[in-house]
Amino acid sequence: MALTWFNKKVFQGIATIYDTNITFNTTAMEAIKAAYRVMVGFDDERNVIIVKRVSRADSIRGDIDSDSLLPLTVKNSYSRIANKKLIEKISGLAHTEFGRSPRKFLTSWDDDKEVLVVNLNEEVMK
């Protein structure tokens, strides 16, 4: 019998977007889980959400607007950015609805920019 062992790095990172939050699975959260806060942006040319991790030292340095720093809740099996107004803004910019039923999207890590990318063009169907 040939046995194959798996680890979380072989699984795809997924961001689940609800009307009130963005929840990341363990693979997606790996790159951002150590962040003190995160910054969230939207690239309308690529139709992607950008999540940038921010360290505590960076957050108190004074050159980042404190209103743009969002808390990241980290648990053992997921991490979450909870902000209904943020989801409403992304919904408007992306011209898509995020209702009570969750929608799942593929994520990737951009090594050059050191950001997590949530690709709204790559929805994972249930």
C-alpha positions as CSV (number, residue, x, y, z in Angstrom):
1,M,0.0,0.0,0.0
2,A,1.4,3.4,-1.0
3,L,0.7,6.1,1.5
4,T,0.6,9.8,0.7
5,W,0.8,12.3,3.5
6,F,-0.8,15.8,3.0
7,N,-0.2,19.0,4.8
8,K,-2.1,22.3,4.6
9,K,0.3,23.7,2.0
10,V,-1.2,21.5,-0.7
11,F,-4.7,22.8,-0.2
12,Q,-6.0,25.9,-1.9
13,G,-6.4,29.1,0.1
14,I,-10.1,30.2,0.2
15,A,-11.7,33.5,1.3
16,T,-15.4,33.2,2.2
17,I,-17.2,36.5,1.9
18,Y,-20.4,37.1,3.8
19,D,-22.4,40.3,4.0
20,T,-20.5,41.1,7.3
21,N,-17.0,39.7,7.0
22,I,-14.3,37.9,5.1
23,T,-13.2,34.6,6.5
24,F,-10.0,32.9,5.5
25,N,-9.3,29.2,5.7
26,T,-6.1,27.9,7.3
27,T,-4.2,27.9,4.1
28,A,-5.1,31.5,3.2
29,M,-4.6,32.8,6.7
30,E,-1.0,31.3,6.9
31,A,0.5,34.4,5.3
32,I,-1.4,37.0,7.4
33,K,-2.1,35.3,10.8
34,A,0.8,37.0,12.5
35,A,-0.4,40.5,11.5
36,Y,-1.2,43.0,14.3
37,R,-3.7,44.7,11.9
38,V,-4.5,44.5,8.2
39,M,-5.2,47.0,5.4
40,V,-7.7,46.0,2.8
41,G,-7.8,47.5,-0.7
42,F,-9.5,46.8,-4.0
43,D,-7.9,46.6,-7.5
44,D,-10.7,47.3,-9.9
45,E,-8.6,46.5,-13.0
46,R,-8.0,42.9,-11.8
47,N,-11.2,42.7,-9.7
48,V,-9.3,41.5,-6.7
49,I,-9.3,42.3,-3.0
50,I,-5.8,43.0,-1.5
51,V,-5.1,42.2,2.1
52,K,-1.8,43.7,3.5
53,R,-0.5,42.6,6.9
54,V,0.6,45.4,9.2
55,S,2.9,44.8,12.2
56,R,2.5,46.5,15.5
57,A,5.7,48.5,14.9
58,D,4.4,49.7,11.5
59,S,1.0,50.6,13.0
60,I,2.5,52.9,15.6
61,R,5.2,54.4,13.4
62,G,2.7,57.2,12.5
63,D,2.7,57.1,8.7
64,I,-0.3,54.8,8.2
65,D,-3.8,56.3,8.7
66,S,-5.1,54.5,11.8
67,D,-8.6,54.4,10.3
68,S,-7.3,52.2,7.5
69,L,-6.1,49.5,10.0
70,L,-8.6,46.7,10.5
71,P,-8.5,44.1,13.2
72,L,-7.9,40.5,12.2
73,T,-9.4,37.8,14.4
74,V,-7.3,34.7,14.3
75,K,-8.5,31.3,15.6
76,N,-7.1,27.8,15.1
77,S,-9.0,27.0,11.9
78,Y,-9.7,30.4,10.4
79,S,-9.1,34.1,10.5
80,R,-11.6,36.8,9.9
81,I,-12.0,40.5,9.0
82,A,-15.4,41.6,10.3
83,N,-16.6,44.9,8.9
84,K,-20.0,45.2,7.3
85,K,-19.3,48.6,5.8
86,L,-16.1,47.2,4.2
87,I,-18.1,44.4,2.5
88,E,-20.7,46.9,1.3
89,K,-17.9,49.1,-0.2
90,I,-16.2,46.1,-1.9
91,S,-19.6,45.0,-3.2
92,G,-20.2,48.3,-4.8
93,L,-16.7,48.5,-6.4
94,A,-16.8,44.9,-7.6
95,H,-20.4,45.3,-8.9
96,T,-21.3,42.0,-7.1
97,E,-23.5,41.1,-4.1
98,F,-22.3,39.5,-1.0
99,G,-25.5,38.4,0.9
100,R,-26.2,36.1,3.8
101,S,-25.2,33.1,1.7
102,P,-21.4,32.8,1.7
103,R,-19.4,33.1,-1.5
104,K,-16.0,31.5,-1.7
105,F,-13.1,32.8,-3.8
106,L,-9.5,31.5,-4.4
107,T,-6.7,33.3,-2.8
108,S,-3.0,33.6,-3.6
109,W,0.1,35.2,-1.9
110,D,1.9,37.8,-3.9
111,D,5.6,37.5,-2.9
112,D,6.7,40.8,-4.6
113,K,4.1,43.0,-2.9
114,E,3.7,40.8,0.2
115,V,-0.1,40.8,0.1
116,L,-2.8,38.2,0.1
117,V,-4.9,38.5,-3.1
118,V,-8.6,37.4,-3.1
119,N,-9.5,36.8,-6.7
120,L,-13.2,37.7,-7.3
121,N,-12.9,36.2,-10.8
122,E,-12.3,32.7,-9.4
123,E,-15.3,31.8,-7.4
124,V,-15.4,28.3,-5.9
125,M,-18.7,26.6,-6.5
126,K,-20.1,24.4,-3.8
